[in-house]
């Protein structure tokens, strides 16, 4: 058998529904604002580190492409044409 607590057992809850009060909502919004103020600068500091990792990975892939080209073409370097970016 499930027990139900009535307002006569909890006088502090008498007359209150299940809704949040404005003060509770303002407190939650304030806490979320503080957390955002702490977390967002930390995330912004990680962006240059992520860019560095992307750049390093791109350079590694170009190096691997050069090694594969050398292996497939008898240790010859790729030739740069006029207007080529190499």
N, CA, C and O atoms as a CHARMM CRD file, in Angstrom:
* protein
*
  344
    1    1 UNK  N      0.83900  -1.17500   0.00000 PROA 1      0.00000
    2    1 UNK  CA     0.00000   0.00000   0.00000 PROA 1      0.00000
    3    1 UNK  C      0.88800   1.24300   0.00000 PROA 1      0.00000
    4    1 UNK  O      1.81700   1.34800   0.80000 PROA 1      0.00000
    5    2 UNK  N      0.60300   2.16400  -0.88200 PROA 2      0.00000
    6    2 UNK  CA     1.40900   3.37000  -1.02800 PROA 2      0.00000
    7    2 UNK  C      0.85800   4.45900  -0.11100 PROA 2      0.00000
    8    2 UNK  O     -0.35100   4.68200  -0.05200 PROA 2      0.00000
    9    3 UNK  N      1.74300   5.12400   0.59200 PROA 3      0.00000
   10    3 UNK  CA     1.33600   6.19800   1.49800 PROA 3      0.00000
   11    3 UNK  C      1.40900   7.53200   0.78100 PROA 3      0.00000
   12    3 UNK  O      2.34700   7.80000   0.02900 PROA 3      0.00000
   13    4 UNK  N      0.43800   8.34000   1.01500 PROA 4      0.00000
   14    4 UNK  CA     0.39400   9.67200   0.44100 PROA 4      0.00000
   15    4 UNK  C      0.50500  10.67100   1.57500 PROA 4      0.00000
   16    4 UNK  O     -0.23700  10.59300   2.55400 PROA 4      0.00000
   17    5 UNK  N      1.43600  11.61400   1.44300 PROA 5      0.00000
   18    5 UNK  CA     1.59400  12.63000   2.47300 PROA 5      0.00000
   19    5 UNK  C      0.64100  13.77800   2.19000 PROA 5      0.00000
   20    5 UNK  O      0.66200  14.35100   1.10100 PROA 5      0.00000
   21    6 UNK  N     -0.16800  14.10700   3.13100 PROA 6      0.00000
   22    6 UNK  CA    -1.10900  15.20800   2.99000 PROA 6      0.00000
   23    6 UNK  C     -0.53700  16.44700   3.64600 PROA 6      0.00000
   24    6 UNK  O      0.42500  16.37600   4.41100 PROA 6      0.00000
   25    7 UNK  N     -1.13900  17.58300   3.33600 PROA 7      0.00000
   26    7 UNK  CA    -0.64700  18.84500   3.87300 PROA 7      0.00000
   27    7 UNK  C     -0.79800  18.91600   5.39100 PROA 7      0.00000
   28    7 UNK  O     -0.12300  19.71500   6.04100 PROA 7      0.00000
   29    8 UNK  N     -1.66600  18.09900   5.95900 PROA 8      0.00000
   30    8 UNK  CA    -1.77800  18.12900   7.41900 PROA 8      0.00000
   31    8 UNK  C     -0.53700  17.53300   8.09100 PROA 8      0.00000
   32    8 UNK  O     -0.24700  17.84000   9.24700 PROA 8      0.00000
   33    9 UNK  N      0.20000  16.67500   7.35600 PROA 9      0.00000
   34    9 UNK  CA     1.43000  16.11300   7.90300 PROA 9      0.00000
   35    9 UNK  C      2.63000  17.02600   7.64200 PROA 9      0.00000
   36    9 UNK  O      3.61300  16.99400   8.38200 PROA 9      0.00000
   37   10 UNK  N      2.54400  17.82900   6.60100 PROA 10     0.00000
   38   10 UNK  CA     3.62200  18.74800   6.25500 PROA 10     0.00000
   39   10 UNK  C      3.03900  20.15100   6.14700 PROA 10     0.00000
   40   10 UNK  O      2.70800  20.59300   5.04600 PROA 10     0.00000
   41   11 UNK  N      2.90700  20.85400   7.25600 PROA 11     0.00000
   42   11 UNK  CA     2.26300  22.15900   7.21400 PROA 11     0.00000
   43   11 UNK  C      2.99000  23.17100   6.33300 PROA 11     0.00000
   44   11 UNK  O      2.36200  24.10500   5.83400 PROA 11     0.00000
   45   12 UNK  N      4.29300  23.01000   6.13000 PROA 12     0.00000
   46   12 UNK  CA     5.03700  23.95700   5.30600 PROA 12     0.00000
   47   12 UNK  C      4.60500  23.87100   3.84900 PROA 12     0.00000
   48   12 UNK  O      4.76100  24.83400   3.09900 PROA 12     0.00000
   49   13 UNK  N      4.06500  22.72700   3.44300 PROA 13     0.00000
   50   13 UNK  CA     3.65200  22.55000   2.05500 PROA 13     0.00000
   51   13 UNK  C      2.17700  22.83700   1.84400 PROA 13     0.00000
   52   13 UNK  O      1.68200  22.69000   0.72700 PROA 13     0.00000
   53   14 UNK  N      1.48700  23.22700   2.84700 PROA 14     0.00000
   54   14 UNK  CA     0.04800  23.46200   2.71600 PROA 14     0.00000
   55   14 UNK  C     -0.19300  24.62200   1.76000 PROA 14     0.00000
   56   14 UNK  O      0.40400  25.68800   1.91000 PROA 14     0.00000
   57   15 UNK  N     -1.04500  24.42400   0.80300 PROA 15     0.00000
   58   15 UNK  CA    -1.40200  25.47000  -0.13400 PROA 15     0.00000
   59   15 UNK  C     -0.43500  25.62000  -1.29600 PROA 15     0.00000
   60   15 UNK  O     -0.64900  26.48200  -2.14800 PROA 15     0.00000
   61   16 UNK  N      0.61600  24.81900  -1.36600 PROA 16     0.00000
   62   16 UNK  CA     1.57200  24.91900  -2.47600 PROA 16     0.00000
   63   16 UNK  C      1.35800  23.76000  -3.43400 PROA 16     0.00000
   64   16 UNK  O      1.10000  22.62900  -3.02300 PROA 16     0.00000
   65   17 UNK  N      1.46900  24.06300  -4.70500 PROA 17     0.00000
   66   17 UNK  CA     1.36900  23.02200  -5.72200 PROA 17     0.00000
   67   17 UNK  C      2.75200  22.46900  -6.03100 PROA 17     0.00000
   68   17 UNK  O      3.66800  22.55000  -5.21300 PROA 17     0.00000
   69   18 UNK  N      2.88500  21.91400  -7.20700 PROA 18     0.00000
   70   18 UNK  CA     4.15900  21.33700  -7.62300 PROA 18     0.00000
   71   18 UNK  C      5.00100  22.30400  -8.43700 PROA 18     0.00000
   72   18 UNK  O      6.03700  21.90900  -8.97200 PROA 18     0.00000
   73   19 UNK  N      4.58800  23.55100  -8.54600 PROA 19     0.00000
   74   19 UNK  CA     5.29000  24.53100  -9.37000 PROA 19     0.00000
   75   19 UNK  C      6.46400  25.15000  -8.61200 PROA 19     0.00000
   76   19 UNK  O      6.50000  25.16400  -7.38200 PROA 19     0.00000
   77   20 UNK  N      7.42900  25.66400  -9.39300 PROA 20     0.00000
   78   20 UNK  CA     8.55600  26.38100  -8.80600 PROA 20     0.00000
   79   20 UNK  C      8.13700  27.82400  -8.54800 PROA 20     0.00000
   80   20 UNK  O      7.29200  28.38100  -9.24900 PROA 20     0.00000
   81   21 UNK  N      8.74200  28.40600  -7.53700 PROA 21     0.00000
   82   21 UNK  CA     8.48000  29.82200  -7.28100 PROA 21     0.00000
   83   21 UNK  C      9.40400  30.66700  -8.14500 PROA 21     0.00000
   84   21 UNK  O     10.37400  30.15400  -8.70300 PROA 21     0.00000
   85   22 UNK  N      9.11500  31.94400  -8.26000 PROA 22     0.00000
   86   22 UNK  CA     9.96700  32.84200  -9.04200 PROA 22     0.00000
   87   22 UNK  C     11.35900  32.92200  -8.44400 PROA 22     0.00000
   88   22 UNK  O     12.35200  32.98400  -9.16800 PROA 22     0.00000
   89   23 UNK  N     11.42700  32.92100  -7.12800 PROA 23     0.00000
   90   23 UNK  CA    12.73100  32.99600  -6.47000 PROA 23     0.00000
   91   23 UNK  C     13.58000  31.77700  -6.79700 PROA 23     0.00000
   92   23 UNK  O     14.78000  31.90400  -7.03900 PROA 23     0.00000
   93   24 UNK  N     12.97200  30.60800  -6.80600 PROA 24     0.00000
   94   24 UNK  CA    13.72700  29.39700  -7.14700 PROA 24     0.00000
   95   24 UNK  C     14.19700  29.44500  -8.59700 PROA 24     0.00000
   96   24 UNK  O     15.32700  29.05700  -8.89700 PROA 24     0.00000
   97   25 UNK  N     13.34500  29.91300  -9.49000 PROA 25     0.00000
   98   25 UNK  CA    13.75100  30.02500 -10.89400 PROA 25     0.00000
   99   25 UNK  C     14.87700  31.03500 -11.07300 PROA 25     0.00000
  100   25 UNK  O     15.81200  30.79300 -11.83700 PROA 25     0.00000
  101   26 UNK  N     14.79500  32.16100 -10.37600 PROA 26     0.00000
  102   26 UNK  CA    15.87700  33.15000 -10.45600 PROA 26     0.00000
  103   26 UNK  C     17.18100  32.58900  -9.90300 PROA 26     0.00000
  104   26 UNK  O     18.25300  32.86000 -10.44400 PROA 26     0.00000
  105   27 UNK  N     17.09500  31.81000  -8.83200 PROA 27     0.00000
  106   27 UNK  CA    18.30300  31.20300  -8.26400 PROA 27     0.00000
  107   27 UNK  C     18.92900  30.23000  -9.25300 PROA 27     0.00000
  108   27 UNK  O     20.15100  30.21300  -9.40300 PROA 27     0.00000
  109   28 UNK  N     18.12500  29.42500  -9.92700 PROA 28     0.00000
  110   28 UNK  CA    18.64900  28.47300 -10.91200 PROA 28     0.00000
  111   28 UNK  C     19.28400  29.21700 -12.07900 PROA 28     0.00000
  112   28 UNK  O     20.35100  28.82800 -12.55400 PROA 28     0.00000
  113   29 UNK  N     18.64100  30.27900 -12.54300 PROA 29     0.00000
  114   29 UNK  CA    19.20400  31.06300 -13.65100 PROA 29     0.00000
  115   29 UNK  C     20.52000  31.70600 -13.24400 PROA 29     0.00000
  116   29 UNK  O     21.45300  31.76300 -14.04500 PROA 29     0.00000
  117   30 UNK  N     20.60700  32.18900 -12.01200 PROA 30     0.00000
  118   30 UNK  CA    21.85200  32.79700 -11.52800 PROA 30     0.00000
  119   30 UNK  C     22.97300  31.76400 -11.45500 PROA 30     0.00000
  120   30 UNK  O     24.10600  32.05300 -11.83900 PROA 30     0.00000
  121   31 UNK  N     22.66900  30.57500 -10.97200 PROA 31     0.00000
  122   31 UNK  CA    23.69100  29.51900 -10.88200 PROA 31     0.00000
  123   31 UNK  C     24.15400  29.11400 -12.27200 PROA 31     0.00000
  124   31 UNK  O     25.34900  28.91800 -12.49500 PROA 31     0.00000
  125   32 UNK  N     23.22000  28.98600 -13.21100 PROA 32     0.00000
  126   32 UNK  CA    23.61000  28.64500 -14.58200 PROA 32     0.00000
  127   32 UNK  C     24.46300  29.74200 -15.20900 PROA 32     0.00000
  128   32 UNK  O     25.39800  29.45100 -15.95600 PROA 32     0.00000
  129   33 UNK  N     24.15000  30.99000 -14.91100 PROA 33     0.00000
  130   33 UNK  CA    24.97300  32.09000 -15.41000 PROA 33     0.00000
  131   33 UNK  C     26.38700  32.04200 -14.85700 PROA 33     0.00000
  132   33 UNK  O     27.35200  32.27500 -15.58500 PROA 33     0.00000
  133   34 UNK  N     26.51200  31.74300 -13.57400 PROA 34     0.00000
  134   34 UNK  CA    27.84700  31.62500 -12.97500 PROA 34     0.00000
  135   34 UNK  C     28.62900  30.47100 -13.58400 PROA 34     0.00000
  136   34 UNK  O     29.81700  30.61000 -13.87500 PROA 34     0.00000
  137   35 UNK  N     27.97600  29.34300 -13.77500 PROA 35     0.00000
  138   35 UNK  CA    28.65800  28.20100 -14.38800 PROA 35     0.00000
  139   35 UNK  C     29.09800  28.52300 -15.81800 PROA 35     0.00000
  140   35 UNK  O     30.19900  28.15400 -16.22400 PROA 35     0.00000
  141   36 UNK  N     28.25200  29.20000 -16.57200 PROA 36     0.00000
  142   36 UNK  CA    28.62300  29.58100 -17.93100 PROA 36     0.00000
  143   36 UNK  C     29.80800  30.54100 -17.90800 PROA 36     0.00000
  144   36 UNK  O     30.69200  30.45900 -18.76000 PROA 36     0.00000
  145   37 UNK  N     29.82800  31.44600 -16.93900 PROA 37     0.00000
  146   37 UNK  CA    30.94200  32.38500 -16.83000 PROA 37     0.00000
  147   37 UNK  C     32.26100  31.71300 -16.50800 PROA 37     0.00000
  148   37 UNK  O     33.32300  32.22600 -16.86000 PROA 37     0.00000
  149   38 UNK  N     32.20500  30.57900 -15.84900 PROA 38     0.00000
  150   38 UNK  CA    33.42400  29.84200 -15.50100 PROA 38     0.00000
  151   38 UNK  C     33.84700  28.92100 -16.63900 PROA 38     0.00000
  152   38 UNK  O     35.03800  28.79900 -16.92800 PROA 38     0.00000
  153   39 UNK  N     32.88100  28.27000 -17.28800 PROA 39     0.00000
  154   39 UNK  CA    33.19700  27.24300 -18.27700 PROA 39     0.00000
  155   39 UNK  C     33.57600  27.83500 -19.63600 PROA 39     0.00000
  156   39 UNK  O     34.49500  27.32900 -20.27900 PROA 39     0.00000
  157   40 UNK  N     32.91100  28.86800 -20.08400 PROA 40     0.00000
  158   40 UNK  CA    33.16000  29.39900 -21.42500 PROA 40     0.00000
  159   40 UNK  C     34.58900  29.90100 -21.63300 PROA 40     0.00000
  160   40 UNK  O     35.16600  29.61800 -22.68300 PROA 40     0.00000
  161   41 UNK  N     35.19100  30.63300 -20.68800 PROA 41     0.00000
  162   41 UNK  CA    36.59400  31.01000 -20.90100 PROA 41     0.00000
  163   41 UNK  C     37.53700  29.80000 -20.97200 PROA 41     0.00000
  164   41 UNK  O     38.52100  29.81900 -21.71100 PROA 41     0.00000
  165   42 UNK  N     37.23500  28.76900 -20.21400 PROA 42     0.00000
  166   42 UNK  CA    38.07300  27.57100 -20.26700 PROA 42     0.00000
  167   42 UNK  C     37.97200  26.90000 -21.63400 PROA 42     0.00000
  168   42 UNK  O     38.96500  26.39100 -22.15400 PROA 42     0.00000
  169   43 UNK  N     36.78200  26.89900 -22.21100 PROA 43     0.00000
  170   43 UNK  CA    36.62300  26.31900 -23.54800 PROA 43     0.00000
  171   43 UNK  C     37.31900  27.16300 -24.60700 PROA 43     0.00000
  172   43 UNK  O     37.86400  26.62200 -25.56900 PROA 43     0.00000
  173   44 UNK  N     37.30800  28.46700 -24.44200 PROA 44     0.00000
  174   44 UNK  CA    37.95600  29.35000 -25.42200 PROA 44     0.00000
  175   44 UNK  C     39.47100  29.15600 -25.42500 PROA 44     0.00000
  176   44 UNK  O     40.11000  29.31700 -26.46500 PROA 44     0.00000
  177   45 UNK  N     40.05000  28.81300 -24.28300 PROA 45     0.00000
  178   45 UNK  CA    41.49300  28.59900 -24.22300 PROA 45     0.00000
  179   45 UNK  C     41.90100  27.31700 -24.93900 PROA 45     0.00000
  180   45 UNK  O     43.05200  27.18900 -25.35400 PROA 45     0.00000
  181   46 UNK  N     40.99000  26.37700 -25.08900 PROA 46     0.00000
  182   46 UNK  CA    41.31300  25.12700 -25.76900 PROA 46     0.00000
  183   46 UNK  C     41.31900  25.22600 -27.27000 PROA 46     0.00000
  184   46 UNK  O     41.83000  24.32600 -27.93600 PROA 46     0.00000
  185   47 UNK  N     40.76900  26.29200 -27.83500 PROA 47     0.00000
  186   47 UNK  CA    40.67200  26.42200 -29.29000 PROA 47     0.00000
  187   47 UNK  C     42.03900  26.52700 -29.97300 PROA 47     0.00000
  188   47 UNK  O     42.24900  25.83800 -30.97100 PROA 47     0.00000
  189   48 UNK  N     42.97600  27.34400 -29.49500 PROA 48     0.00000
  190   48 UNK  CA    44.30000  27.37600 -30.15800 PROA 48     0.00000
  191   48 UNK  C     45.01300  26.02700 -30.10700 PROA 48     0.00000
  192   48 UNK  O     45.71900  25.65700 -31.04500 PROA 48     0.00000
  193   49 UNK  N     44.82900  25.30900 -29.02800 PROA 49     0.00000
  194   49 UNK  CA    45.44500  23.98900 -28.91700 PROA 49     0.00000
  195   49 UNK  C     44.85500  23.02500 -29.95200 PROA 49     0.00000
  196   49 UNK  O     45.57400  22.21200 -30.53400 PROA 49     0.00000
  197   50 UNK  N     43.55600  23.12000 -30.17300 PROA 50     0.00000
  198   50 UNK  CA    42.90500  22.27800 -31.17600 PROA 50     0.00000
  199   50 UNK  C     43.38400  22.64900 -32.58000 PROA 50     0.00000
  200   50 UNK  O     43.61000  21.76200 -33.40300 PROA 50     0.00000
  201   51 UNK  N     43.54100  23.94700 -32.86900 PROA 51     0.00000
  202   51 UNK  CA    44.06200  24.38400 -34.16800 PROA 51     0.00000
  203   51 UNK  C     45.46900  23.84800 -34.38400 PROA 51     0.00000
  204   51 UNK  O     45.81300  23.43700 -35.49200 PROA 51     0.00000
  205   52 UNK  N     46.28500  23.84800 -33.33700 PROA 52     0.00000
  206   52 UNK  CA    47.64900  23.33700 -33.43600 PROA 52     0.00000
  207   52 UNK  C     47.63700  21.84900 -33.76300 PROA 52     0.00000
  208   52 UNK  O     48.44200  21.38900 -34.57300 PROA 52     0.00000
  209   53 UNK  N     46.74100  21.09800 -33.15000 PROA 53     0.00000
  210   53 UNK  CA    46.64700  19.66400 -33.41200 PROA 53     0.00000
  211   53 UNK  C     46.20500  19.40000 -34.84900 PROA 53     0.00000
  212   53 UNK  O     46.70000  18.47200 -35.48800 PROA 53     0.00000
  213   54 UNK  N     45.28200  20.20400 -35.35800 PROA 54     0.00000
  214   54 UNK  CA    44.81500  20.05000 -36.74200 PROA 54     0.00000
  215   54 UNK  C     45.95600  20.33200 -37.71100 PROA 54     0.00000
  216   54 UNK  O     46.15100  19.59600 -38.67900 PROA 54     0.00000
  217   55 UNK  N     46.70900  21.39500 -37.45100 PROA 55     0.00000
  218   55 UNK  CA    47.83200  21.75400 -38.32100 PROA 55     0.00000
  219   55 UNK  C     48.90200  20.65700 -38.30800 PROA 55     0.00000
  220   55 UNK  O     49.43800  20.28900 -39.35400 PROA 55     0.00000
  221   56 UNK  N     49.20200  20.14500 -37.12600 PROA 56     0.00000
  222   56 UNK  CA    50.20100  19.07900 -37.01700 PROA 56     0.00000
  223   56 UNK  C     49.75200  17.83900 -37.78900 PROA 56     0.00000
  224   56 UNK  O     50.56000  17.19400 -38.45700 PROA 56     0.00000
  225   57 UNK  N     48.47900  17.51100 -37.69800 PROA 57     0.00000
  226   57 UNK  CA    47.96700  16.35100 -38.41300 PROA 57     0.00000
  227   57 UNK  C     48.03900  16.56000 -39.92100 PROA 57     0.00000
  228   57 UNK  O     48.35800  15.62500 -40.65600 PROA 57     0.00000
  229   58 UNK  N     47.74800  17.77300 -40.39500 PROA 58     0.00000
  230   58 UNK  CA    47.84400  18.05700 -41.83200 PROA 58     0.00000
  231   58 UNK  C     49.28500  17.91200 -42.32300 PROA 58     0.00000
  232   58 UNK  O     49.52400  17.35000 -43.39200 PROA 58     0.00000
  233   59 UNK  N     50.24200  18.41600 -41.54400 PROA 59     0.00000
  234   59 UNK  CA    51.65300  18.28600 -41.93400 PROA 59     0.00000
  235   59 UNK  C     52.08900  16.82400 -41.95200 PROA 59     0.00000
  236   59 UNK  O     52.86200  16.41600 -42.81900 PROA 59     0.00000
  237   60 UNK  N     51.60500  16.04600 -41.01200 PROA 60     0.00000
  238   60 UNK  CA    51.93000  14.61800 -40.95800 PROA 60     0.00000
  239   60 UNK  C     51.38900  13.90400 -42.19700 PROA 60     0.00000
  240   60 UNK  O     52.06100  13.04200 -42.76300 PROA 60     0.00000
  241   61 UNK  N     50.18200  14.26100 -42.61200 PROA 61     0.00000
  242   61 UNK  CA    49.58800  13.62900 -43.78400 PROA 61     0.00000
  243   61 UNK  C     50.33400  13.99900 -45.06800 PROA 61     0.00000
  244   61 UNK  O     50.48300  13.16000 -45.95600 PROA 61     0.00000
  245   62 UNK  N     50.80400  15.24500 -45.17600 PROA 62     0.00000
  246   62 UNK  CA    51.59500  15.65100 -46.34700 PROA 62     0.00000
  247   62 UNK  C     52.91600  14.87300 -46.36200 PROA 62     0.00000
  248   62 UNK  O     53.36300  14.42500 -47.41800 PROA 62     0.00000
  249   63 UNK  N     53.52600  14.71800 -45.20900 PROA 63     0.00000
  250   63 UNK  CA    54.76900  13.93700 -45.13100 PROA 63     0.00000
  251   63 UNK  C     54.56300  12.48700 -45.53000 PROA 63     0.00000
  252   63 UNK  O     55.40100  11.91200 -46.22600 PROA 63     0.00000
  253   64 UNK  N     53.46000  11.88800 -45.10000 PROA 64     0.00000
  254   64 UNK  CA    53.17300  10.51100 -45.48800 PROA 64     0.00000
  255   64 UNK  C     52.92600  10.40300 -46.99000 PROA 64     0.00000
  256   64 UNK  O     53.34000   9.43200 -47.62400 PROA 64     0.00000
  257   65 UNK  N     52.25100  11.40300 -47.55800 PROA 65     0.00000
  258   65 UNK  CA    52.01300  11.39200 -49.00400 PROA 65     0.00000
  259   65 UNK  C     53.33400  11.46000 -49.76300 PROA 65     0.00000
  260   65 UNK  O     53.50800  10.78100 -50.77500 PROA 65     0.00000
  261   66 UNK  N     54.26000  12.27900 -49.27500 PROA 66     0.00000
  262   66 UNK  CA    55.58000  12.37200 -49.92500 PROA 66     0.00000
  263   66 UNK  C     56.31900  11.03700 -49.84500 PROA 66     0.00000
  264   66 UNK  O     56.92500  10.60500 -50.82600 PROA 66     0.00000
  265   67 UNK  N     56.27100  10.38800 -48.69200 PROA 67     0.00000
  266   67 UNK  CA    56.95100   9.09100 -48.55000 PROA 67     0.00000
  267   67 UNK  C     56.33600   8.03800 -49.45600 PROA 67     0.00000
  268   67 UNK  O     57.06000   7.24700 -50.06100 PROA 67     0.00000
  269   68 UNK  N     55.01000   8.01400 -49.56000 PROA 68     0.00000
  270   68 UNK  CA    54.35400   7.06200 -50.45200 PROA 68     0.00000
  271   68 UNK  C     54.70000   7.33900 -51.91300 PROA 68     0.00000
  272   68 UNK  O     54.93800   6.40800 -52.68300 PROA 68     0.00000
  273   69 UNK  N     54.72800   8.60800 -52.29300 PROA 69     0.00000
  274   69 UNK  CA    55.09700   8.96100 -53.66500 PROA 69     0.00000
  275   69 UNK  C     56.51300   8.48700 -53.96400 PROA 69     0.00000
  276   69 UNK  O     56.77200   7.91900 -55.02500 PROA 69     0.00000
  277   70 UNK  N     57.44100   8.72200 -53.01500 PROA 70     0.00000
  278   70 UNK  CA    58.83300   8.28900 -53.20500 PROA 70     0.00000
  279   70 UNK  C     58.91900   6.77200 -53.34100 PROA 70     0.00000
  280   70 UNK  O     59.66500   6.26500 -54.17900 PROA 70     0.00000
  281   71 UNK  N     58.16000   6.04800 -52.52000 PROA 71     0.00000
  282   71 UNK  CA    58.21700   4.58800 -52.56400 PROA 71     0.00000
  283   71 UNK  C     57.66100   4.04700 -53.87700 PROA 71     0.00000
  284   71 UNK  O     58.16700   3.04900 -54.39100 PROA 71     0.00000
  285   72 UNK  N     56.64400   4.67700 -54.42000 PROA 72     0.00000
  286   72 UNK  CA    56.01600   4.18500 -55.64900 PROA 72     0.00000
  287   72 UNK  C     56.75500   4.61900 -56.91400 PROA 72     0.00000
  288   72 UNK  O     56.57100   4.01500 -57.97100 PROA 72     0.00000
  289   73 UNK  N     57.58000   5.64600 -56.82200 PROA 73     0.00000
  290   73 UNK  CA    58.22400   6.20200 -58.01400 PROA 73     0.00000
  291   73 UNK  C     59.73600   6.13000 -57.94900 PROA 73     0.00000
  292   73 UNK  O     60.41400   7.02800 -58.44700 PROA 73     0.00000
  293   74 UNK  N     60.27500   5.09600 -57.35500 PROA 74     0.00000
  294   74 UNK  CA    61.71700   4.86300 -57.36300 PROA 74     0.00000
  295   74 UNK  C     62.49900   5.95700 -56.66800 PROA 74     0.00000
  296   74 UNK  O     63.51500   6.40600 -57.19900 PROA 74     0.00000
  297   75 UNK  N     62.07000   6.39600 -55.51800 PROA 75     0.00000
  298   75 UNK  CA    62.75200   7.39200 -54.69000 PROA 75     0.00000
  299   75 UNK  C     62.89400   8.73900 -55.39200 PROA 75     0.00000
  300   75 UNK  O     63.84100   9.48100 -55.13000 PROA 75     0.00000
  301   76 UNK  N     61.95600   9.05500 -56.28200 PROA 76     0.00000
  302   76 UNK  CA    61.97200  10.35700 -56.94600 PROA 76     0.00000
  303   76 UNK  C     61.05500  11.31300 -56.20700 PROA 76     0.00000
  304   76 UNK  O     59.99400  10.93700 -55.70900 PROA 76     0.00000
  305   77 UNK  N     61.49700  12.55900 -56.15100 PROA 77     0.00000
  306   77 UNK  CA    60.66700  13.60500 -55.53400 PROA 77     0.00000
  307   77 UNK  C     59.60100  14.04600 -56.52300 PROA 77     0.00000
  308   77 UNK  O     59.83100  13.98100 -57.73000 PROA 77     0.00000
  309   78 UNK  N     58.42700  14.49800 -56.04500 PROA 78     0.00000
  310   78 UNK  CA    57.44700  15.04200 -56.99300 PROA 78     0.00000
  311   78 UNK  C     57.99600  16.31300 -57.63000 PROA 78     0.00000
  312   78 UNK  O     58.61700  17.14200 -56.96300 PROA 78     0.00000
  313   79 UNK  N     57.75500  16.45300 -58.94100 PROA 79     0.00000
  314   79 UNK  CA    58.25600  17.61800 -59.65700 PROA 79     0.00000
  315   79 UNK  C     57.25000  18.75500 -59.56000 PROA 79     0.00000
  316   79 UNK  O     56.04300  18.52800 -59.65400 PROA 79     0.00000
  317   80 UNK  N     57.72900  19.95200 -59.37500 PROA 80     0.00000
  318   80 UNK  CA    56.87600  21.12400 -59.30100 PROA 80     0.00000
  319   80 UNK  C     56.72700  21.71600 -60.70300 PROA 80     0.00000
  320   80 UNK  O     57.71500  22.05900 -61.35200 PROA 80     0.00000
  321   81 UNK  N     55.50300  21.82900 -61.14900 PROA 81     0.00000
  322   81 UNK  CA    55.23800  22.48300 -62.43700 PROA 81     0.00000
  323   81 UNK  C     55.15300  23.98200 -62.19100 PROA 81     0.00000
  324   81 UNK  O     55.02900  24.43100 -61.05100 PROA 81     0.00000
  325   82 UNK  N     55.22100  24.73500 -63.25600 PROA 82     0.00000
  326   82 UNK  CA    55.03000  26.17900 -63.13300 PROA 82     0.00000
  327   82 UNK  C     53.59300  26.42200 -62.70200 PROA 82     0.00000
  328   82 UNK  O     52.65600  25.93100 -63.33300 PROA 82     0.00000
  329   83 UNK  N     53.42400  27.16300 -61.65000 PROA 83     0.00000
  330   83 UNK  CA    52.09300  27.43100 -61.14800 PROA 83     0.00000
  331   83 UNK  C     51.62700  26.42100 -60.10900 PROA 83     0.00000
  332   83 UNK  O     50.52100  26.53400 -59.58000 PROA 83     0.00000
  333   84 UNK  N     52.46500  25.43800 -59.81900 PROA 84     0.00000
  334   84 UNK  CA    52.10100  24.45600 -58.80200 PROA 84     0.00000
  335   84 UNK  C     52.40400  24.99800 -57.41000 PROA 84     0.00000
  336   84 UNK  O     53.25300  25.87600 -57.25400 PROA 84     0.00000
  337   85 UNK  N     51.73200  24.49400 -56.43000 PROA 85     0.00000
  338   85 UNK  CA    51.95500  24.97900 -55.06900 PROA 85     0.00000
  339   85 UNK  C     53.11900  24.28200 -54.39500 PROA 85     0.00000
  340   85 UNK  O     53.53100  24.69200 -53.31000 PROA 85     0.00000
  341   86 UNK  N     53.67000  23.22100 -55.01600 PROA 86     0.00000
  342   86 UNK  CA    54.80700  22.53400 -54.39500 PROA 86     0.00000
  343   86 UNK  C     56.10600  23.25600 -54.64600 PROA 86     0.00000
  344   86 UNK  O     57.15900  22.80800 -54.19100 PROA 86     0.00000
